[in-house]
Amino acid sequence: MRFFKDLSLSAFTAGFVAVLVGFTSSVAIVFQAAQAFGATPEMAASWMWALGMGMGLASALPSLWWRKPVMIAWSTPGAAVLAVAGMGYSMNEAVGAFMVCAVLIVLAGATGWFERVMNKIPMAIASALLAGVLARFGLGAFIAAQTALALVLLMLGTYLVTKRLLPRYAVPLTLLVAIAYVAARGQLAWSAVHFSLTWPVFTMPAFTWQAIVSLALPLFVVTMASQNLPGVAAIRAAGYGALPVSKLITLSGLTTLVLAPFGAFVLNLSAITAAICMGREAHEDPARRYTAAVCCGALYVVIGLFGAAVTGLLTAFPKELVAAIAGLALLGTIGGGLAAAVRDESHREAALITFLVTLSGVTLAGIGSAFWGVVAGAVALAVQQLGRVERRVDGVAQGGSPATQKAPPDKDIAASGNIAPRTLVIPETPVSAEPGAPRKNA
């Protein structure tokens, strides 16, 4: 198979790191959401089964089909909303709300309205959004030094050296060195690992308007604004704009609809883990990075089958190790996002506002900073461009920023965006191929 020819150690490691970061950073929130609805231990394990199978199959199969990295994940902000708003509702009402949310996501994808909205967002704003989302993980890598200075310094030093000598294997080698270090110090919590198969538990849905208003609608809004929005930004920033966004949104909704009775509260496009599998660290060749997404999907399926055991295994790693490897793996994507965000001078300030609002982590009306970052950037861009109507006088555009002005016929646009005088270039006189032949004027 072509997949095995395209597979590499760096791609598999990227898939593993994506799973490690995705699970350990938010699995506790998912368990809290399940407990808010009075889930039994069997039901909580079924949630892991449904989410693992859903994320795994919806990531691996489309990635193999299109040979492009497709990353589906659970909604961490959605789980946080459920953990807070779920008190007082039964598991049956919760499943009904999950299914209503899934139907809304399917409609958003099938009608194409979400993709049309995304197409109107400038690339600078989308790149700033992605950089703001990921920068928090980059900061986390160095904040971890407060409690595990030696580990973080060891990982940073290993990363820098291997990035210079073996750039394709910088992340996997850094991860191996870190695991060896914490294992030698006895910091791996192996007691949390208990191997056993996980069996799905079916819950009959119950539809009430109270649960729809209090659970389904907030879950839908938060997922679209805080998860799918940066997910699309991650896809486009990585250069995979040809992926059919509407079909992926529809796929995530349908997968949620089928698995909701077993505990899949909502599935959506991934941003953080997608950036890990879509970046250069996964593979130098963009055409082979889909193997990282397939590996990630396969690991998700394993987690679904052995939910409790694998969750214990992943949570056995120290939180500082997870934070550091996530930040180091995302350095290249964060840098690329920032570079794309500030490249266009006419969009620079709006992009910086988007980046800072997103990075702030502010939450208003229950909606996360990713949505408000886009809103703030769009408003800033609209204000900057308001009333800038170009008027042409003798063929020269007047008004607007220097980056948008048209140069007069005898001038060029300099790299800084300012108008510079055109340099007269005198073509060289070509020399005849035969020695002694008369020269011809150009």
C-alpha positions in Angstrom: 0.0 0.0 0.0 1.1 3.6 -0.7 0.4 4.5 2.9 3.2 2.3 4.2 5.6 3.7 1.6 4.7 7.3 2.7 4.8 6.5 6.4 7.8 7.8 8.4 8.9 7.9 12.0 8.4 11.6 12.2 4.8 11.2 10.9 4.0 8.5 13.4 5.5 10.5 16.2 3.4 13.6 15.2 0.3 11.4 15.3 1.3 10.1 18.8 2.0 13.6 20.1 -1.3 14.8 18.8 -3.1 12.1 20.7 -1.0 12.7 23.8 -1.7 16.4 23.8 -5.4 16.1 22.8 -6.2 13.6 25.5 -4.1 14.7 28.5 -5.0 18.3 28.1 -8.8 17.8 28.3 -9.8 14.3 29.2 -10.5 15.4 32.8 -13.1 17.9 31.4 -14.8 15.2 29.4 -15.1 13.1 32.6 -16.5 16.1 34.5 -19.1 16.6 31.7 -20.2 12.9 31.9 -20.4 13.1 35.7 -22.6 16.2 35.5 -25.3 14.0 33.9 -24.9 11.3 36.5 -22.9 8.9 34.3 -22.0 5.6 35.8 -18.4 4.3 35.4 -19.6 2.1 32.5 -21.2 5.2 30.8 -18.1 7.2 31.3 -16.0 4.5 29.7 -18.6 4.3 26.9 -18.0 8.0 26.3 -14.3 7.3 25.7 -15.3 4.4 23.3 -17.6 6.6 21.3 -15.3 9.6 21.1 -12.2 7.4 20.3 -14.0 5.5 17.6 -15.6 8.7 16.1 -12.4 10.7 16.1 -10.3 7.8 14.8 -12.5 6.7 11.9 -13.5 10.3 10.9 -9.8 11.2 10.8 -8.1 8.1 9.3 -10.6 7.2 6.6 -10.9 10.6 4.9 -7.1 11.1 5.2 -6.6 7.9 3.3 -9.2 8.7 0.8 -8.0 12.3 -0.1 -4.4 11.7 0.9 -4.5 14.9 2.9 -4.5 15.2 6.7 -8.0 15.4 8.1 -8.2 15.8 11.9 -11.4 15.4 13.9 -11.5 15.9 17.6 -13.9 16.4 20.5 -14.9 19.9 21.5 -13.0 20.8 24.6 -15.0 24.1 25.1 -18.1 22.1 24.5 -17.2 19.7 27.2 -16.6 22.6 29.6 -20.0 24.0 28.7 -21.7 20.7 29.5 -19.8 20.3 32.8 -21.2 23.6 33.9 -24.7 23.5 32.3 -25.4 19.8 32.7 -26.4 19.8 36.3 -30.1 18.9 36.6 -30.4 17.1 33.3 -30.5 13.3 32.9 -28.3 11.4 30.6 -31.3 10.7 28.3 -31.9 14.5 27.9 -28.2 15.1 27.3 -28.1 12.5 24.5 -31.1 14.2 22.9 -29.3 17.5 23.1 -26.2 16.0 21.5 -28.3 14.7 18.6 -30.0 18.1 18.0 -26.5 19.8 18.0 -25.3 17.2 15.5 -28.2 17.9 13.2 -27.4 21.7 13.4 -23.8 20.9 12.5 -24.9 18.8 9.5 -27.1 21.6 8.3 -24.2 24.1 8.6 -22.0 21.8 6.5 -24.6 20.6 3.9 -25.9 24.1 3.2 -22.3 25.5 2.9 -23.0 28.6 4.9 -20.2 28.1 7.3 -17.6 27.7 4.5 -19.0 30.8 2.8 -18.5 32.8 6.0 -14.9 31.5 6.3 -14.2 32.5 2.7 -14.9 36.1 3.6 -12.2 36.1 6.4 -8.9 37.5 5.1 -5.9 35.2 5.3 -4.1 37.5 7.7 -7.0 37.4 10.2 -7.2 33.6 9.9 -3.5 33.2 10.4 -3.5 35.5 13.4 -6.4 33.4 14.8 -4.5 30.2 14.5 -1.3 31.7 15.9 -3.3 33.1 18.9 -4.8 29.7 19.6 -1.5 27.8 19.4 0.6 30.5 21.2 -1.0 29.5 24.5 0.5 26.1 24.1 3.9 27.6 23.2 3.8 29.7 26.3 2.8 26.6 28.3 6.1 24.9 27.3 8.1 27.5 29.1 5.7 28.1 32.0 6.2 24.4 32.8 9.8 25.3 33.7 8.5 26.8 37.0 7.7 23.3 38.3 10.1 21.2 36.2 13.1 23.3 35.2 15.5 20.4 34.6 13.0 18.5 32.4 12.1 21.6 30.3 15.7 22.6 29.8 16.7 19.1 28.8 13.8 19.0 26.3 14.6 22.4 24.9 18.3 21.6 24.6 17.6 18.3 22.9 15.1 20.0 20.5 17.6 22.7 19.5 20.5 20.3 18.9 18.4 17.7 17.0 16.7 20.5 15.0 20.2 21.5 13.8 21.5 18.0 13.1 18.4 15.8 12.4 15.5 18.3 11.8 13.0 15.6 10.7 13.4 13.7 14.0 13.7 16.7 16.4 10.3 16.1 18.0 10.4 12.3 18.3 14.0 12.4 19.8 13.0 15.1 22.2 10.0 13.0 23.3 12.1 9.9 23.8 14.7 11.7 25.8 12.0 13.2 28.0 10.3 9.9 28.6 13.6 8.3 29.5 14.4 11.1 31.9 11.0 10.9 33.8 11.1 7.1 33.8 14.6 7.1 35.3 13.3 9.5 38.1 10.2 7.3 38.7 7.8 10.1 37.7 5.6 7.9 35.4 2.3 7.0 37.2 2.0 3.4 36.0 -0.5 2.6 38.8 -3.2 4.4 36.8 -3.0 1.8 34.0 -5.6 -1.0 34.0 -6.0 -3.0 30.8 -9.5 -4.0 29.8 -11.8 -3.8 26.8 -14.4 -1.0 26.8 -17.9 -1.8 25.8 -20.4 0.8 24.5 -23.5 1.6 26.5 -26.6 2.7 24.6 -28.7 5.5 26.1 -32.1 6.2 24.7 -32.4 9.9 23.8 -35.1 12.1 25.3 -35.9 15.4 23.6 -37.0 18.4 25.8 -37.1 22.0 24.9 -35.3 22.9 28.1 -32.3 20.7 27.2 -32.3 21.9 23.6 -32.1 25.6 24.7 -29.8 25.1 27.6 -27.5 22.4 26.1 -27.8 21.9 22.4 -27.8 25.5 21.2 -24.8 26.6 23.5 -22.9 23.4 22.5 -23.5 24.2 18.8 -22.5 27.9 19.0 -19.3 27.2 21.1 -18.3 24.3 18.8 -18.7 26.3 15.6 -17.0 29.5 17.0 -14.3 28.0 19.2 -13.4 24.8 17.4 -14.5 24.7 13.7 -13.4 28.3 13.1 -9.8 27.8 14.1 -9.9 24.3 12.6 -10.5 25.8 9.2 -7.8 28.4 9.8 -5.4 25.6 10.6 -6.2 23.8 7.4 -5.7 26.8 5.2 -2.6 28.0 7.0 -1.0 24.6 6.4 -1.7 24.9 2.7 -4.5 22.3 2.5 -7.2 24.8 1.3 -8.4 22.2 -1.3 -9.9 20.1 1.4 -13.7 20.3 1.2 -14.6 22.1 4.4 -18.4 21.8 4.1 -18.1 18.0 3.6 -15.8 17.7 6.7 -18.2 19.7 8.8 -21.1 17.5 7.6 -19.0 14.4 8.3 -18.3 15.5 11.9 -22.0 16.2 12.4 -23.1 12.8 11.0 -20.5 11.0 13.1 -21.7 12.7 16.2 -25.4 11.9 15.3 -24.6 8.2 15.0 -22.5 7.9 18.1 -24.3 10.4 20.4 -26.4 7.6 22.1 -23.1 6.1 23.2 -21.6 9.3 24.6 -20.1 11.2 21.6 -21.3 14.7 22.7 -19.9 16.6 19.7 -17.1 16.1 17.2 -15.5 18.9 15.1 -12.5 20.0 13.1 -9.3 20.1 15.2 -7.0 23.0 15.4 -4.2 22.2 17.9 -3.7 18.6 17.0 -4.2 19.4 13.3 -1.4 21.9 13.4 0.9 19.1 14.8 0.0 16.7 12.1 0.0 19.3 9.2 3.3 21.0 10.0 6.8 20.3 8.7 7.6 18.4 11.8 5.3 15.6 10.6 7.1 15.4 7.2 9.0 17.7 4.9 6.8 16.6 2.0 3.2 18.0 2.4 1.9 15.2 0.2 3.0 12.6 2.8 1.7 14.3 6.0 -1.6 12.6 5.7 0.1 9.5 7.2 0.4 11.5 10.5 -3.4 12.0 10.6 -4.0 8.3 9.8 -1.7 7.3 12.7 -3.5 9.7 14.9 -6.8 8.2 13.9 -5.6 4.6 14.4 -4.4 5.5 18.0 -7.8 7.1 18.7 -9.5 3.8 17.7 -7.2 1.9 20.1 -8.1 4.4 22.8 -11.8 3.7 22.0 -11.3 0.0 22.3 -9.2 0.2 25.5 -10.6 3.5 26.8 -9.8 3.2 30.5 -6.4 1.6 30.0 -5.1 4.0 27.4 -6.5 7.0 29.1 -4.6 5.9 32.2 -1.4 5.4 30.1 -1.6 8.8 28.6 -2.3 10.5 31.9 0.7 8.7 33.4 3.0 11.3 31.8 3.9 14.3 33.9 1.8 17.4 32.9 5.1 19.4 32.4 6.3 16.8 29.8 3.0 17.1 27.9 3.0 20.9 28.0 6.7 21.1 26.8 6.4 18.7 23.9 3.2 20.4 22.7 4.8 23.8 22.7 8.0 22.6 21.0 6.0 20.7 18.3 4.0 23.8 17.5 6.8 26.3 17.3 7.1 26.1 13.5 3.3 26.5 13.0 3.1 29.4 15.4 6.0 31.2 13.6 4.4 30.6 10.2 1.1 31.9 11.4 2.6 35.1 12.8 4.6 35.6 9.6 1.5 35.3 7.4 -0.5 37.5 9.8 1.8 40.5 9.6 3.0 40.1 6.0 0.4 42.5 4.5 0.8 46.0 5.9 -2.8 46.9 5.2 -4.0 44.0 7.4 -1.3 44.1 10.0 -2.9 46.0 12.9 -6.2 44.1 12.5 -4.3 40.8 12.5 -2.4 41.8 15.6 -5.6 42.6 17.4 -7.0 39.2 16.4 -3.9 37.5 17.7 -3.9 39.3 21.1 -7.6 38.9 21.7 -7.4 35.2 20.9 -4.3 34.8 23.0 -5.9 36.5 26.0 -8.3 33.5 26.4 -11.2 35.9 27.2 -14.6 34.3 27.4 -17.8 36.4 26.9 -21.4 35.1 26.9 -19.9 31.6 27.2 -18.1 31.9 23.8 -14.3 31.5 23.7 -11.6 34.0 22.6 -11.2 32.4 19.1 -14.6 33.8 18.1 -14.0 37.2 19.7 -10.6 37.5 18.2 -12.1 37.2 14.7 -14.8 39.7 15.6 -12.3 42.2 17.0 -10.0 41.8 13.9 -12.9 42.1 11.5 -14.2 45.3 13.2 -10.7 46.8 13.3 -10.2 46.0 9.6 -13.6 47.5 8.7 -12.8 50.7 10.6 -9.4 51.0 9.0 -10.8 50.6 5.5 -14.0 52.7 6.0 -14.2 55.6 3.7 -11.0 54.7 1.8 -12.3 55.1 -1.7 -9.6 55.3 -4.3 -9.8 58.2 -6.6 -7.7 58.2 -9.8 -6.0 61.4 -10.9 -3.9 61.1 -14.0 -3.9 57.3 -13.6 -2.7 57.5 -9.9 -4.8 56.0 -7.1 -5.3 58.5 -4.2 -6.3 57.6 -0.6 -5.9 54.4 1.2 -2.8 53.0 2.8 0.6 53.0 1.1 0.3 49.3 0.6 -2.9 49.7 -1.5 -1.8 52.7 -3.6 -1.1 52.2 -7.3 2.3 53.5 -8.4 2.5 56.1 -11.2 3.9 54.8 -14.5 7.5 55.9 -13.7 7.6 54.5 -10.1 7.8 51.0 -8.5 6.5 49.8 -5.1 9.4 49.2 -2.8 9.6 46.3 -0.5 8.5 48.5 2.4 5.3 49.4 0.6 6.5 53.0 -0.2 6.6 54.4 -3.7 10.2 54.4 -5.0 11.5 55.8 -8.2 11.9 53.3 -11.0 15.4 52.4 -11.8 16.3 52.6 -15.5 17.7 49.3 -16.7 19.9 49.3 -19.8 19.9 45.8 -21.4 23.2 44.3 -22.1 24.3 43.9 -25.7 24.2 40.2 -26.6 27.4 38.7 -27.8 27.4 36.6 -30.9 28.2 32.9 -30.6 30.9 33.1 -33.2 34.2 34.7 -32.3 34.9 37.9 -34.2 31.3 38.2 -35.3 29.9 41.8 -35.3 27.9 42.8 -32.2 24.2 43.4 -32.6 22.4 46.2 -30.7 19.7 45.1 -28.3 
